[in-house]
């Protein structure tokens, strides 16, 4: 049973280390190339249409104020700005950064828990033997008094 516990602990330890290193690698790649978050931004936009909703909300708000230069009329639908226009704020891009960072933190936390648990399982027998020695020493010391 001890061999099984140690082998599972070693497996957890190795997997935790690999996942932790891959997480650090991904964080460094995102630091060097922040355009990699664009995939998440596109997926969020396709799923929620948040950028399109905010663009139409902004255009309707500007149209209600009477600003004729701010928003194109409904007749010229081809002149509407796309959500990828640099003039538009893309909320999905900022939301995707938050999601990516939270995912990286979650994966790193799981990797640290796997490393800690694996290390405890690998050293399980040593901790039990040390505790047993301390108990024997304490009980032997109290009998002599």
Helices and strands as residue ranges (DSSP letters): H 2-32, G 34-37, H 38-48, H 50-64, G 77-79, H 91-122, H 124-144
